[in-house]
Amino acid sequence: MNKRALIVEDDGNIAELLRLYLGKENFETMIASDGSRAEADFDLFHPDLVLLDIMLPGKDGWSICKAIRKKSSVPIIMLTAKGETEDKVNGLEMGADDYLTKPFEVKELLARIHAVMRRTETETGAAKILEFDKLSINMDSYELIVDGQKIDTPPKEMELLYHLASSANKVYTRNQLLDEVWGFDYFGDSRTVDVHIKRLREKLEGVSDQWSVKTVWGVGYKFELAGAEEQEK
């Protein structure tokens, strides 16, 4: 069964080019050229992948990404003429899985699509639950439970926390986390990791003295256990 890709892009030439190449990769495609229609098209089409422009008529890509993330963990790759680091961070904070600046090489886009799809398929087939004192990381449902309360958490923050916590006390460099969680293969910006760690700490800090997300200065980050052993289901 073919995968489905929703192309949210108001430039007709780019949209048709993406449709052509994705068709060669055995994707069934739908094009949404108006941002105000994109969410409805998403609900109608049920895509396995979203390619999302930022500057759109009706509703911008950031708003669409945020709306999709409230109901789905489908991979989202943002395509935009905006190349500034702050714009990339904004997109990733909204829950995007990757970010590609126009003009881009189709070969690079396809490589990123395949990387994102592989990660999603792996996570779907091997989803797990990690439990610590006052903390549950549920990758089956993408739910974070902190001190008995469900905390709304973007998928990429969940994946980063799970990756750290599943190898407790192991130190990861920023580049390792980019490669292993985002799969950027050297395309990413290490500031992306810092932003996501900061947001995780805002949710987790002070909850328990048995674990914490630690900075290892000059190296990277780790999920540190103080005598507590995680239980994996």
Summary of the structure (lengths in Angstrom):
residues: 233
radius of gyration: 18.1
end to end distance: 30.7
largest distance: 57.8
contacts: 719
relative contact order: 0.11
helix: 42%
strand: 24%
